[in-house]
Amino acid sequence: MPLFRSVSALALAGGLALGAAAGARAEDAAPFTDAQRKAIEGIVKDYLVKNPDVLQEAIAEGERRAQETQKLAQAAALKESREALTNSPHGIVAGNPNGDVTLVEFFDYNCGYCRKAFTDVQTLIKSDPKLRVVLKDFPVLGAESLEASRIALAAKMQIKPEKMFDFHAKLLETKGRINGERAIAVAKEFGADVERLKKDAQGPEVKAALTENVGLGDKLSLSGTPAFVIGDEILPGAVGVEPMRKTISDVRQCGHASC
């Protein structure tokens, strides 16, 4: 058990005990003396030492409440950000552009789990002709990832939309660390002009795309990549094909991630 959690739980329990004791003395005008406070703290400490399960229950309840609070905040953020998530001009659209369900993925070109999850995304696209996929650059793994994203977003201004998913696949599946230089090499294979790429990568459109994506990630409390958004659900990590397929099916059936 992490030390800070034990300390927090102990402090919480101690605070509750002191509060209860204070309530019992509500009619008294004088506050607790230092000796009385130390005595109460000693009683609380002895109780928690003899009943460690109380700490575990307090920690579990605290985590449950935190998760519930985060889920409510994410639900509100999803509702507010729906248009930017699904219809922003900055994302790469794959699958059926007119599909009835949209899967949004936040990814980093140097994320190993994103490479693993990409196989799942490809499987879903091939097996679900009604699925629309939106890919969003979310470079959280350092300067090289940021360089790669800048070039990839600049390449989107030159490469035909129907070829961008192939470009994304080739760049994501490149071995080793992916930086601006590697992204330029792949973009060049798809016919992009290198000098224009370098210029556009530092331009306002690319900056706007990154600002929007990072802002969305922060608003949704995303802590890493990959992160998938399907309907009103956020699926963090490479969760596998079946959980995503189940969520897609539920959204299609009842409009929510869980029917």
HELIX and SHEET records of a PDB file:
HELIX    1   1 LEU A    3  ALA A   24  1                                  22    
HELIX    2   2 ASP A   34  LYS A   50  1                                  17    
HELIX    3   3 ASP A   53  ASN A   87  1                                  35    
HELIX    4   4 GLY A  112  SER A  127  1                                  16    
HELIX    5   5 ALA A  143  ALA A  155  1                                  13    
HELIX    6   6 PRO A  161  LEU A  172  1                                  12    
HELIX    7   7 GLY A  180  GLU A  189  1                                  10    
HELIX    8   8 VAL A  194  ALA A  201  1                                   8    
HELIX    9   9 PRO A  204  LYS A  219  1                                  16    
HELIX   10  10 VAL A  241  CYS A  254  1                                  14    
SHEET    1   A 5 ILE A  92  GLY A  95  0                                        
SHEET    2   A 5 LEU A 131  ASP A 137 -1                                        
SHEET    3   A 5 VAL A 101  PHE A 107  1                                        
SHEET    4   A 5 ALA A 227  ILE A 230 -1                                        
SHEET    5   A 5 GLU A 233  PRO A 236 -1                                        
END                                                                             
